[in-house]
Every structure is written in structure tokens, then in C-alpha cells.
């Protein structure tokens, strides 16, 4: 008989099936340890006896995790968000140290470390496809949860990467490396990941981020996608992360279509009027990271538009190119510089220099919006000393940090209630730039 294995099953607070009982017990054991009551095993050993183990090759939970037969309540209506630590910037991974087990495993049926375990079957994906999949959750602002699912994937950090990489189900930080190969820091490119797994206590700090591109030439910060509270984010992050930074390691999806660190130029036909594909999304994402955010009032997205052309042209002109070399349509040279983080960034405009800039409208500040007005707002907040919520300096993409800093400024004016909701109106804008 194959060695019994446990699957990584989210615990429903009201569910009495063996799987959920085991996960809740594991959490309680860790709490007893932290409270100084020994290793906690004596408190839970009797409760462990009725827990049913599952032999390798038997699926306890598929892509849309199912509980054991004792529970007939649909998971979508009974899963409760697991409490997370309060001293982290957001994400943690699922518990893995169930006493007496070989470690909880992923809910996906792709592989188990049993006698009959075979290699996982992985979908071949390009970097553009990976980033495009991540951008869909970003555009939908998928809420963070360690117990809910979207598109068949758990909506926490490792479920997000599983979705972006097209895995058969939701992995966790302890086994994502089964589907990846380690790479050097300087080899990082769009679609790779930065991963920290804390085997001693996976709930304390374990996290994974999808790398997009370097935010500076010194490679001290990068732009990344992550599933974090309150929802999917794309932001500038210090290398490797805000906490446990030196513990993060770089990995590349094992079945990357290109197989090399540079994503080949997809061809001129991928860009221009009428084009709609993941390469357009990736292009826009890279251009925003290089200073082109002011050209986008929303997106970037897969539909080619005037914003894509204007941002591409601005990047080309920043390289000193003119005429046909700066026509706003990316060629192999433009693409290679963006993919590798080379060349000069798009210079900032003179918004706000010497005068109060025109208020761009309330709709310009909302999740997913970007542009020079957002960057100008952030810089002015920093100048005025209202920047305590920025972990990394302001950028052209509106984030929760911008809203909280605006709220601090509004409250300093004596405003309360809806007048201090963190979204700038004409009065906030004028006072800020006075």
C-alpha cells in the first residue's frame, strides 16, 4: 500500500469532516506551541486518531476542493477566511505541519510523493501568456482569501501563481518549486517568481510574487504581481520583498515556451490598429513600468489603442530615436530593451511644475487607474510629508497606499466622513498643490 498522504484542504469552520478537523487541529497545535504549552501534541493526539488518511492516487479534493463525505454543505457557502498574522504586509500560505503526517499536499491531483508518483504534466506557456493571465485577476481585483476559489484556483498567493502558470490546481509555497527551476537574480524576467517558504511555520511570512520587470537599473526593486490583501496587486517591491527580503529565491516555470530568459519578439503583426492579444498587454505593462503610466487612463489591456502607441513612441524617443525609428510601433529593438530592462526610461512630464495642475477628475483616482496625475499626486504627498503608507516611492499606478496618504492629508485639514475618504476631489487637489 502506498504511503498515506494529506492534501492541502482549506478548513471550513463549521465542517466536521476529517480533513477540516485535521487542519483546524494543526492550527491549534501551533497556537499552543507559541503560547509556551509544549509542542501541543499531547493536547491533540486523541483527536488525531479518527482522522482518515488518503492513500496516494486517491483524490480527496480536485481543482474545486471537495470535503469528505461527512459534509454535504457546498464549500463556496461555508468556507471561512483563515485568520492571518497581523504583523505582515498581507499574504501568508496555508498551514502544512499537521502532526503525524508527511506534510499537507496540494489539492491538485497532479503529483504526490508516493511510490507511484509521476512527473507533473505542465502546460507550455509563453511569458506573455503568464503575464496576461495574471493581469486578468488584477483587472478584476480578485479578493485575497485562503479559502475561496476563482477560475478553479485558491485566491491566495500560491493559488494566484498556480493560475498564472496554468497548473492543474492550486499549489502552495511548499511545492511550487516542483514546477519550476531555480535561476539567478539577474536572470529574472517577466513570468518568473520570487518565493519564500518558511518550513518551520508556513503561516508566518511564506509568500510568492510574480516578477514583471526591474524598476531600476541597479536591480534593487522590481514591479511584481501578487495576490495579497485586499485584492490582486501590481506594485513596485524592494528586492526580494518587504519582509524576509533576503530569504526570497528566484524560480522559472519549468515548461516556459521560450525556454530562455528573453521573450522573443512576437512579430510586428501583434501590434497596431485592430491587434488584440496578450503581447499588447505585456507591452503596456512594461511601458507603465518604464514611465509610461501617464498615457493610460485604464489598463493596459489586450486591445491595441492610442495609449499603447503614445507610450511606445515616448519610450522610443527617450532612446534618442526619431522619425521612422520612433513611430510608436514596437520593433525587435524596442521589444528587447523593454524585456531586458535596458535603455532609458520615459522622462516625466512637467505636470505641476510652477503652477497648480488642473484637477483631472474624480474618476482618475480608483483601483486600476494610472497616469501622470497619479504620480504627480504621490510626489506632492511626499513633498508635503504625507507619505507614511508608501513602502516604495509613488508611481503612476493608483494603489491603496495612495488612498491612505490622501486620507491622512484630508484629515489634517479637519475633514471627516465622506470628506476624508482618501479619494481626491477638487478641494483636496487644490490644497495639496498650494
Buried (B, 14 or more C-beta within 10 A) or exposed (E): EBEBBBBBBBBBEEBEBBBBBBBBBBBBBBEBBEEEEEEBEEBBEEBBEEBBBBEBEEEBBBBBBBBBEEBEEEBEEBBBBBEBEEEBBBBBBBBBBBBBBBBBBBBBBBBBBBEEBEEBEBEEBBBBBBBBBBBBBBBEEBBBBBBBBBEBBBBBBBBBBBBBBBBBBBBBBBBBBBBBEEBEEEEBBBBBBBBBBBEEBBBBBBBBBBBBBBBEEEEEBBBBBBBBBEBBBBBBBEBBBEBBEEBBBBBBBBBBBBEEBBBBBBEEEBBBEEBEBBBBBBBBBBBBBBBBBBBBBBBBBBBBBEBBBBBBBBBBBBBEBEEEEBBBBBBEBBBBBBBBBEBBBBEBBEBBEEEEBEBBEEEBBEBBBBBBBBBBBBBBBBEBEBBEBBBBEBBBBBBBBBBBBBBBBBBEEEBEEEEBBBBBBEEBBEBBBE
